[in-house]
Amino acid sequence: MNIIKDVKIITVSALVLASLVLPTAAQQPTKIDFSSETVGAEAKSLVAVVGIWRIESEAGKNVLAVDGRQWKEGQSSAGVADKARALYGERYAEFLDRVQAYAYYPYTVVKDIENFSGGEIAVRFEGLWGRIDQGAGILFNLKTNGDYLALRANCLENNLVLWKVEKGKRSSLSWVRNTPTASKQWHDLKVRISGKKVEGYLDGRLYLEHTLSEAVSGRVGLWSKADSYMHFADYMVTSTN
């Protein structure tokens, strides 16, 4: 009888432990490599909201380009109203108004991830040109009112910054200097989020750590700035939602 009782206790304990572990287990990663996209067109897997985003070919591989050489500040992407509906359905109006009022930074949004609240987002990037900026960023926590957060690397400034954008106004939450980021070389950028904690990685090295005032919850994508002409590849989201 004691043996049977012990087995029941162990079984119940195992079930309780599993119930605690499973909700935080990582889901299957969402990978976007652009290999099936059409060169010269916007990426079907993302929704270009601000700026000029298109698929280009580099060394026989499809990559996503943001071309700030042809973009003017305040210019949203083509067909932005339909894109806002695709992202937020009947709630698109507020988002569209904010985009049109505060189209200060180019960004594009992953179509099939409606809410990211924790895990990792990673991308490879290459700075090709830009006299003012060569900025590559991971956008996250995008709200229906257009507010968002972005982890940004810059090939001209060699720094890593966590930005907060509210009502189009940008402010830095954390700023790390001396992060080597050469132009015309590929680099790895990654943000890791657990609750309110944000970690920023560049080329596999942890540079930035910050604690937010509230937990992350929103859409994700890619971000850039000014006249940046950048290539992006191998975008991957691993969610612990």
N, C-alpha and C positions, 0 to 999 in steps of 0.2 A: 504493500500500500504506500509506503513512504517513497519507493522508487517512482511509482505512478504519479504521486503528488509532486515530486521534484521535476519530473518531465513536463507536467502541466505548467509549473511555475516558469521553467526555462522557455517553453513555447510562448507563453503570454508575454514574457519579457522580450523575446525576440520580435514579436509582433508590435509591441510598443516602440521598440527601438526603430524598427522599419518605418513606422508611421512618422517618426521624428525626422528620419533621414531623407525619405523619398521626396517630400515637398521641395527640398532645397537642391535636389540632384540636378545636374546640368542636363538640359534637353539636347536633342540632336542639333548640331550647329547649322545655321543658315549660311551657306557659302555662295558668294556671287563672284564668278571669275570672268564674266563678260565674253566667254568663248563663243557663245551662240548668238551674240548680239550683232547688229548690222553696222558696219563701219560707216561713219558719216551721220548716223541717226542718234537720237537720244536713246539711252538705255531703257529697255522695257521693264527691267527689274527695279528701276528707281524712278522717282518722280522729280524732275527738275523744277524747282520752285523759283529760285532767283539765279540769274546769270546764265551763261552759255555752257551747257554740258553735252558732250557727244562722245561716241565711240570712235577711237582711232586705232591704228595698227602700229606696233613697235616691235621690230625684230620678229615679225611673223605672229605676234600675239596681240589679241584684242585687249585694249586698256580703255579706261574711262578718262576723258580729258575735261578739265575746266579751263576755258579760254578767256581770261580776263583782258586780253589784248583787244577784244572786240566788244567788251561789255562796258556799259556806263552805269555808274552808281545810281540806284533808284529804279533800275530796269528789272522787272520780274521776267521770268521765263515765258516763252510763247505758250498760249493756251492755259494760263495759270488758273483761270476760273474752273475749267473742267478738271484740272489736276487737283484743285482744292476739294472738289466734290468727290473725286476718286479716293482721296485720303480720309475725309471726314464726313462724307455723306450729307445728311440734312444739317449737320452742324458746321458746314463749310464756310458760312458767311462771315463769321467772326475771324476765322483764320485768313480768309481772302482779304478782308479789310486791313488786317495787320501787315500782311505781306506787301500789299500795294502801298501802304503808308511808310513801311520801314524796310524797303528792299536795298539794304546797305551792304550786305555780304552774300556772295553766291553760296547757295546750298541746294542739295538734292536729298530726297527722302526715300528710304527703302519702302517699297510698296506693300510687301506682305508681312511686315512686322508692325502690328498695331500698338503694342505696348511692351516696352522693355523696362524692367525695374531692377535688374541685377544680372551680373555675369561679366562677360568680356566682349569687347568689340575691337577688331584688329583690321588693319589695312596696310598695304605697301604703297609708297608714293615716291615720286621723282619730280624735283623742281627743274623745269625746262627754261623758263624765262620769267622776268618780272623786275622792273626797275624799282618799284615801290615795295612790292611784297612777293614772296614765293611761299605762300601759306598753304599748308595741308592740314585739315582738321577732321576729327570725328565728332559729328553732331549727335547729341542725345538729349533726352528729357524734353523733346519738342511738344509743346502744349497746343491746344486748339486756339489759344489767344496769340500764338506766334512766338512766345517766349521759349528759350532753349539754353542748353549748355553746350560747350564745345572745347575739346582738348586740341590744341593747335601747335604744330611745329613750323618753323620758318627757316628756310635755307639761307636767307640773307642775314638774319639776326642771330642764329644759333641759340634759340631759346625755346622753352616749352611752357605754354600758358594754358590755364584753365579759365575760360571765359564764361561769363553769364550775360545773356542778352535779354533784356526786359524792355518792352515797348520800343524796340530798335536801339536802345542805349546799351552799349557794351561796357562791362567793367570786369577787371581781373579778380579772380578768387585766389589764384596761386600762380606765381611766376618764378621759373627756374632758368638761370642763365648758364652759359658755357655748356651747351648741349650740341656737340658737333653734328652738323646737318649739311653736308656739301651738296651743291647743285649738281645736276646731271648724274646723280648716283641714286640708286634705289635704297629706301630706308623703310624700316618697320615701325609703325605707330600702333600703340594699343592702350585702351583704357579698361581698367578693371573696377567694377562697382559692387560693393557689398553693403547693403543698407544705405547709410549716409556717407560711407567712406569711398573716396575716389583715389585710384592710383593711376599714374601716367607713365608709360614705358616708351622709350625710343631706342630702337635697335637692340631690344632685349634687356635694356637696363632700366631699372626703376629710378626715375628722377623726381617725380612729383607725388605728393601725398596731401590730401585735403579732406576735411570733414564738412559736409554740407549741412545746412540748417534743417533740411527735410529730405526724405528718401526720394529717389529718382522714379519717375513713372511717365512714359511718353514714347513718341516715335524716335527713330534713329536715322542717321544718314551721314553725308559728307559735307564738309564746309571749306570755304576758301575766302580770299580777300583781294580786293582791288584788282591790279593788273596781273595777278598770278596766272601763269600758264603751267599747269601741273598734270601729271599722269597718276592714275590710281589703279591698283590691281589687287586681286585676292582679298576682297572684303569678306570678313567672316564675323558673325554674331553668335556667341554661345550664351544662351540665356539660362538663368536659374530661377525664372519666374515659376 
